[in-house]
């Protein structure tokens, strides 16, 4: 073999030449083959094998699903099934409302509710064997999406939402996904879930105090949500103030806190001029009737009478002191008439 022939081979098949340098057998073949034909055949074979290995490393994008955290499956969950050497059985399948899936060539459905992927693989393999579809099938199951584990966060949160609990999620994380609680949120969070007891559906409810959950950071109250729960953040109860205050309206009151007359006046930015000395609290009794409770407002403001606690849904009415208002209006009118006219006004009136 001439030097020109060897140079040509090295230029055309550099990978084959590297292979030859590491294997003495290939070098020996170069000496045996006078025209270099055998070496070309060997180099072509090596190059083809390397190219084949390079192609085989590319993943099959049709079935390269990302597996979600392991959770028992339920209705509407989407599964990806891969059966070795059986492309007709490799597919995605959604769990029906009864917790079953159906596969081609199988007469009966496969019950999969409550199973994790490893259990699904065994159940599907047994079903294919019993149905005489395959002798010893190798099945792989991954979870494409969960639809059977909704968590519903509603009420006094900034962004109510429903999301799937792909893994157990703490209560505070669920509220954070909803943007947190609003300013008018109440002092309790209610977590409820449908369960089956003695073959009958039942609903269990847990009331969690916000102050103990957040301020005291009690980890026992930061319950884990597994899906199927409803997290309700009720709005706080309100106390209403109307009449001669600067900012009438409804103000939230916490169940575990006491709100008094002075606190409510502070929230409503204080009294306006000409407010009466006595205010009234309208309160609904347990029987449904409304009662009117007079409040010595002037004495409370002067600290001559104790502050009065209020209850949720109370209405504080601060009436107008008509006599004081008329006197002030008369003085304003006199001041606008001038000195001479004002004297005449006083004489004649």
C-alpha positions in Angstrom: 0.0 0.0 0.0 1.5 3.3 -1.0 1.9 6.3 1.2 -0.6 8.2 -1.0 -3.2 5.5 -0.5 -2.8 5.5 3.3 -3.0 9.3 3.4 -6.2 9.1 1.4 -7.7 6.5 3.8 -6.8 8.7 6.8 -8.4 11.7 5.2 -11.6 9.9 4.3 -12.0 7.8 7.5 -10.2 9.6 10.4 -12.3 7.7 13.0 -11.4 4.4 11.4 -7.7 5.3 11.6 -8.0 6.2 15.3 -9.7 2.8 15.8 -6.8 1.2 13.9 -4.1 2.9 16.0 -5.7 1.3 19.2 -6.1 -2.1 17.7 -3.1 -4.0 16.3 -5.3 -6.3 14.4 -6.5 -3.5 12.2 -2.9 -2.5 11.5 -2.0 -6.0 10.6 -4.8 -6.1 8.1 -3.2 -3.1 6.4 -0.1 -5.1 5.7 -2.0 -8.1 4.4 -4.3 -6.2 2.0 -2.1 -5.0 -0.9 -4.7 -2.6 -2.4 -6.2 -1.5 0.9 -9.6 -3.0 0.1 -9.9 -4.9 3.3 -9.0 -1.9 5.4 -11.6 0.2 3.6 -14.2 -2.4 4.4 -13.2 -2.6 8.0 -13.1 1.3 8.3 -16.5 1.5 6.7 -17.9 -1.0 9.2 -16.5 0.8 12.2 -17.7 4.1 11.0 -21.2 2.7 10.5 -21.3 1.2 13.9 -20.3 4.5 15.5 -23.0 6.4 13.6 -25.6 3.8 14.6 -24.6 4.2 18.3 -24.9 8.0 17.9 -28.4 7.7 16.5 -29.6 5.3 19.1 -28.8 7.8 21.9 -31.5 10.2 20.7 -34.6 9.8 22.9 -38.0 8.8 21.5 -39.8 12.1 21.8 -43.2 10.5 21.3 -43.1 8.9 24.7 -40.5 11.0 26.6 -43.0 12.2 29.3 -41.8 13.7 32.6 -43.0 11.6 35.5 -44.8 13.5 38.3 -44.4 12.7 42.0 -45.8 9.3 43.0 -49.4 9.7 44.1 -52.4 7.2 43.9 -54.2 7.8 40.7 -57.9 8.6 40.3 -60.5 9.6 37.8 -59.4 11.9 34.9 -55.7 11.4 35.6 -53.6 10.9 32.4 -51.2 8.0 32.2 -48.4 7.2 29.8 -48.0 3.4 29.1 -45.0 1.9 27.5 -45.0 -1.8 26.6 -41.6 -3.2 25.5 -41.6 -4.2 21.8 -45.3 -3.5 21.5 -45.8 -0.1 19.9 -49.5 -0.8 19.4 -50.0 -0.9 23.2 -47.7 2.1 24.0 -49.9 5.1 24.4 -51.4 7.6 26.8 -54.7 6.7 28.4 -57.0 8.6 30.8 -58.6 7.1 33.8 -62.4 7.1 33.5 -64.9 8.2 36.1 -65.1 4.7 37.6 -61.3 4.5 38.0 -60.7 2.1 35.1 -58.6 2.2 31.9 -59.1 0.2 28.7 -56.4 -1.2 26.4 -56.7 -2.6 22.9 -57.2 -6.4 22.6 -58.4 -6.6 26.2 -62.1 -7.2 26.7 -62.4 -6.1 30.3 -61.3 -2.8 31.8 -58.4 -2.6 34.3 -59.2 -1.1 37.7 -56.4 1.3 38.6 -58.0 3.7 41.2 -55.8 4.2 44.2 -52.7 2.6 42.6 -49.2 4.1 42.3 -47.2 3.6 39.1 -45.4 0.4 40.3 -48.7 -1.2 41.1 -50.1 -0.1 37.8 -47.3 -1.7 35.9 -48.0 -5.1 37.7 -51.7 -4.8 37.1 -51.4 -4.1 33.4 -48.8 -6.8 32.9 -51.1 -9.4 34.6 -54.1 -8.2 32.5 -52.1 -8.6 29.2 -51.0 -12.1 30.3 -54.5 -13.2 31.3 -55.9 -11.9 28.0 -53.3 -13.9 26.0 -52.0 -10.7 24.4 -48.4 -11.1 25.5 -46.5 -13.9 27.3 -44.2 -11.9 29.6 -44.9 -8.2 29.0 -42.6 -5.5 30.4 -44.7 -2.4 31.2 -43.6 1.1 32.3 -46.2 3.6 33.6 -45.6 7.3 34.2 -48.0 10.0 35.3 -48.5 12.7 32.6 -51.0 14.9 34.6 -53.2 14.7 37.7 -56.8 15.8 37.5 -58.2 13.9 40.5 -56.5 15.9 43.3 -57.9 19.4 43.1 -57.4 21.9 46.0 -59.9 24.8 46.0 -58.9 28.0 47.8 -61.8 30.4 48.1 -63.1 33.2 50.2 -61.2 36.3 51.5 -58.0 35.6 49.5 -56.5 37.9 46.8 -56.7 35.4 44.0 -59.1 32.4 44.5 -57.9 29.4 42.5 -58.1 25.6 42.0 -54.8 23.7 41.5 -53.8 20.0 41.5 -51.9 18.7 44.5 -49.2 16.7 42.6 -47.6 16.3 46.0 -48.8 16.9 49.6 -48.8 20.7 50.1 -48.9 22.6 53.4 -51.9 24.8 54.1 -49.8 28.0 54.2 -48.3 27.2 50.8 -51.8 26.8 49.3 -52.9 30.2 50.7 -49.7 31.7 49.3 -50.6 30.4 45.9 -53.8 32.3 46.2 -51.9 35.5 46.8 -52.4 35.5 50.6 -55.4 36.6 52.7 -57.2 39.9 52.2 -57.4 42.6 54.9 -61.0 41.7 55.6 -60.3 38.1 56.2 -61.7 36.5 59.3 -59.8 35.0 62.2 -60.4 31.3 61.2 -59.6 29.1 58.2 -62.0 26.2 57.4 -60.5 23.1 55.6 -63.1 20.5 54.5 -62.9 17.3 52.5 -65.3 14.6 51.2 -64.5 11.2 52.6 -66.2 7.8 52.6 -67.2 6.3 56.0 -69.0 3.0 56.3 -69.7 3.1 52.6 -71.4 6.5 52.8 -70.0 9.8 51.7 -69.3 12.2 54.6 -67.6 15.6 54.9 -65.0 16.3 57.5 -64.3 19.9 58.6 -61.4 21.4 60.5 -61.3 25.0 61.8 -57.9 26.5 62.1 -57.3 29.8 64.0 -55.2 32.2 61.9 -53.5 33.7 64.9 -52.2 30.4 66.1 -51.2 29.3 62.6 -49.3 32.4 61.6 -48.4 34.3 64.8 -47.6 31.3 66.9 -46.3 29.3 64.0 -47.9 26.1 65.3 -46.7 23.4 62.8 -49.5 21.1 63.8 -52.0 23.5 62.3 -50.2 23.8 59.0 -51.9 20.7 57.7 -50.9 18.8 54.6 -53.4 18.9 51.7 -53.4 15.8 49.5 -56.1 16.8 47.0 -59.9 17.0 47.3 -59.9 19.7 50.0 -61.6 23.0 50.0 -59.8 25.8 51.9 -62.3 28.5 52.8 -61.1 31.8 54.3 -64.3 33.5 55.5 -64.6 37.3 55.5 -64.5 38.9 59.0 -67.7 39.9 60.6 -68.5 43.6 60.5 -69.7 46.4 62.8 -71.4 49.3 61.1 -71.3 53.0 62.1 -73.5 55.7 60.6 -74.5 59.3 61.4 -72.2 62.1 62.5 -68.8 60.5 62.0 -66.2 61.5 59.4 -66.1 58.1 57.7 -69.3 56.1 58.0 -69.1 52.5 56.9 -68.6 48.8 57.8 -65.5 47.8 59.7 -64.3 44.2 60.2 -64.1 42.7 63.6 -62.1 39.7 64.6 -63.9 36.9 66.5 -61.1 36.7 69.1 -60.8 40.4 69.7 -63.1 43.0 71.4 -64.1 46.1 69.6 -65.4 49.1 71.6 -67.1 52.4 70.9 -63.8 54.3 71.1 -62.1 51.9 68.7 -64.9 52.2 66.2 -64.8 56.0 66.4 -61.1 55.8 65.8 -61.6 53.6 62.7 -64.3 56.1 61.4 -61.8 59.0 62.0 -63.8 60.6 64.8 -66.9 62.6 65.3 -68.1 65.5 63.1 -69.2 68.8 64.6 -72.7 69.0 66.1 -72.8 65.3 67.1 -75.2 64.5 69.9 -74.2 63.6 73.4 -76.0 60.3 73.3 -75.5 57.6 70.6 -77.5 54.4 70.0 -76.4 50.8 69.4 -78.9 48.7 67.4 -78.4 45.0 68.1 -80.2 41.9 66.9 -81.2 39.5 69.6 -81.0 35.7 69.2 -84.8 35.7 68.6 -84.4 38.0 65.6 -85.8 41.2 67.2 -83.8 44.4 67.2 -83.0 46.3 70.4 -81.9 49.9 70.9 -79.2 50.5 73.5 -78.5 54.2 74.4 -74.8 55.0 74.8 -73.5 58.1 76.8 -71.2 59.1 74.0 -70.2 62.5 75.5 -69.3 60.9 78.9 -67.3 58.2 77.2 -65.3 60.8 75.3 -64.6 62.7 78.6 -63.7 59.4 80.4 -66.6 59.9 82.7 -68.2 56.6 81.7 -66.6 53.2 80.8 -66.2 52.3 77.2 -68.9 50.0 75.7 -67.9 46.8 73.9 -69.7 46.0 70.6 -70.7 42.8 69.0 -70.5 41.6 65.4 -73.3 43.1 63.2 -74.0 45.9 65.7 -75.0 49.3 64.2 -73.7 52.4 66.0 -75.8 55.5 65.2 -74.5 58.9 66.2 -77.4 61.4 65.8 -77.2 65.1 65.1 -77.5 67.7 67.9 -80.1 69.8 66.1 -80.1 72.5 68.8 -76.4 73.0 68.7 -76.4 73.0 64.9 -79.2 75.7 64.7 -77.3 77.9 67.2 -74.1 77.7 65.1 -76.0 78.4 61.9 -77.5 81.5 63.5 -74.1 82.8 64.5 -72.7 82.2 61.1 -75.6 84.1 59.5 -75.2 87.0 61.9 -71.5 87.2 61.1 -72.3 87.5 57.4 -74.7 90.5 57.9 -72.2 93.1 59.0 -72.2 95.2 62.3 -75.2 97.5 61.7 -77.4 94.9 60.2 -76.4 92.4 62.9 -77.5 94.9 65.6 -80.8 95.4 63.9 -81.2 91.7 63.5 -80.6 91.1 67.2 -83.0 93.9 68.2 -85.8 92.7 66.0 -85.3 89.1 66.8 
